[in-house]
Amino acid sequence: MNLLYNSGIRLYRLGARLVSSRNRKAALMLDGQARSFGHLEAHLEPERRYVWMHVASLGEFEQGRPLLEKIRREHPGLGIVLTFFSPSGYEVRKNYDGADIVCYLPFDTPANARRWVETLRPVAAIFVKYEFWGNYLTALKCAGVPTYLISAIFRPGQSFFRWWGGMFRRMLGCYDRLFVQDEASQRLLEGIGVTNVEVAGDTRFDRVTDIMRSTRNIAGMDAYADGRKCIVFGSSWEADEQLYIPWLRSHTDVCSIIAPHEFDATRLDALVKSLTVTPGDTVLLSELEKEHEKKSLKDVRCVIVDSFGKLSSLYRYGNVAYIGGGFGHGIHNINEAAVYGMPVVFGPRHAKFKEATDLINCGGGFEVTDSDSLKTRFDTLTGDDSALSRAGKAAGDYIASSIGATDRIYPSLKL
């Protein structure tokens, strides 16, 4: 890559070092990257062939996971190396047993990229959604490694489509095949001369369907919403809570399950206090699981999730889902809820998520922008059974019609 790109990577690395003393995520990333080459070299088996998949964080891992697991089933002799850029993904999935080696990907400098490719010697490299690292892509192309981008989506404002975006366009030429989510992305790419493109859909639909089929019962929850409407608030942020908590406090006939995006003891305590209308009507999930045989569930109005890894199973107990993040950096995984055939509600920052627009258009998803629009939507969905049923069916049908990307991508891989 050119001097400008490499200078930007070095500045990024310097910035991470400068903030690492007060930013835990930056410190974790730098520490993990420092160990990556040693970890890779210590665990590679010299005679084994490896496929490399790189993802940014946890969401992209879940997106790539169906393809990774299909490769494992179809080629059990192949080794799999999985790399993350963000601690939010690595720290949660560092013990993922579907890969042989899991580590951070070192910063995209020319030296790191050459060393990585020469050490790993992958038979194929797979990047998920929007991972464009110029030096790694160049090193892979020079080494003749088949390289793929899956579940990608492109928008007109991206660097590739600007007059000054030549070096970014050159990155696209390093992929043997780009598997995009929709025809709009294919047309954009064709407009800049990129033709090695296939519309395959989004592998996230395959993943959420797999998750839904394998969900487990959560102790104490089967009878929780019996006879009541239940709203599940997934990946909730404080900006979301400022809108929906007043509505919940004034609708005590509706029960809820709230899964904060991040939490500690202070945040959980504040949530309990803000949601409690009468003593004992708000409970942490861990307490409910321990005491569900003794505690009267009819007196519990709100369950707060104080552990990770259970949200996907908890959606099954809801009638409506509210997905957080839409008043911050962007909404979280709405497909994970919609797969259960329930309407999904979310904030306004969803422009980068095709599924949000699709769900709005088919009547299974709803944008709220303030407390008034949230009140109107929740009042309708919890008070009108026919409206709830129509919206839920639309959401479920949309997910069902969108599965199959993994099977469309897999035959084109050179493994």
Salt bridges, closest charged atoms under 4 A:
ASP31 OD2 - ARG35 NE 3.03
GLU41 OE2 - ARG115 NH2 3.19
GLU45 OE2 - ARG48 NH1 3.51
GLU62 OE2 - ARG65 NH1 3.75
GLU62 OE2 - ARG93 NH2 3.16
GLU62 OE1 - ARG207 NE 2.59
GLU69 OE2 - ARG65 NE 2.68
GLU74 OE2 - LYS70 NZ 3.97
GLU91 OE1 - LYS94 NZ 3.14
ASP100 OD1 - ARG48 NH1 3.30
ASP100 OD2 - ARG72 NH2 3.08
GLU131 OE1 - HIS54 NE2 2.75
GLU183 OE1 - ARG187 NH1 3.99
GLU198 OE1 - ARG177 NE 3.63
ASP202 OD2 - ARG204 NH2 2.60
GLU241 OE2 - ARG267 NH2 2.71
GLU262 OE2 - LYS25 NZ 3.65
ASP269 OD2 - LYS273 NZ 3.20
ASP281 OD2 - ARG301 NE 3.11
GLU289 OE1 - LYS310 NZ 2.93
ASP299 OD1 - LYS298 NZ 3.41
GLU355 OE1 - ARG204 NH2 2.97
ASP358 OD2 - LYS354 NZ 2.66
GLU367 OE1 - HIS350 NE2 2.66
ASP379 OD1 - HIS251 NE2 3.16
ASP379 OD2 - LYS375 NZ 2.81
ASP385 OD1 - LYS229 NZ 2.88
ASP397 OD2 - LYS393 NZ 2.65
ASP407 OD1 - LYS70 NZ 3.44
